[in-house]
Amino acid sequence: MKLEELTEYLVKNLVQDKEAVLVEREDGDNGITITVLVSKEEIGAVIGRNGKIANAIRTIVQAAAYTTKAGFVKINIDTK
């Protein structure tokens, strides 16, 4: 499974409006940047209290990147 597909799967299972989720990948010199865009109403469900859910998503995706030797992955979560 690709890293952006994994991220999209995780985020879509957290929100009510699955169609409003947009995941983009950008490869750079410092690794991979995955940008997740969700609606303003559901940003709290993706970030979680004190950022715990966002950190869990980052940990899962980084572990998947490690197993595939993809390098460092940075995940940005924002609203549309």
Secondary structure, DSSP 8 states (H G I E B T S, - for coil): --HHHHHHHHHHTT-S-GGG-EEEEEEETTEEEEEEEE-GGGHHHHH-GGGHHHHHHHHHHHHHHHHTT---EEEEEEE-
